């Protein structure tokens, strides 16, 4: 999905990006096109708190593309011999 927020100033690029992320299909990325330099800090910082990764690419003179993607959570390690949550014994 592409979100063009050129001409918008903070906080609108970040707010619109977060709103668009809620509409993303699984595995899809959001490309935010901006000409507002502070958005290069606010969008990655806020979306990382929500579990997304981002990268910034130049898109022309004074224009950038912030690509935001959902990060994959690493699998939880299993400890040998530990009971699963389903099979955990209850405490007396």
C-alpha positions, 0 to 999 in steps of 0.5 A, a space after each residue: 500500500 502506498 500513502 502519499 503525505 507530501 505537503 503534510 506536517 507533523 503529526 499528520 504523516 505519522 498519524 496517517 501512517 499508523 491508521 493505514 497500517 491497521 488496514 494492511 493485509 498480512 505480509 503487505 508493507 506500507 510505503 509512506 511518501 513524505 517531504 517532511 524531514 521530521 517524519 523520517 524520525 517520528 514514523 520509524 520511532 512510533 511504528 517500531 513500538 507497535 512491532 513494525 520495522 522500517 527503512 528509509 529510501 530517497 525518492 527524489 530531491 527533498 522526498 523520501 519513502 519510508 517502508 514499514 513492514 510487520 516484523 516476525 516474532 522469533 519462535 519461543 524456545 522450548 526447554 527440554 522436559 518442561 511441560 507445555 501450557 496445556 499439560 502444566 500441572 496445577 499447584 495445590 
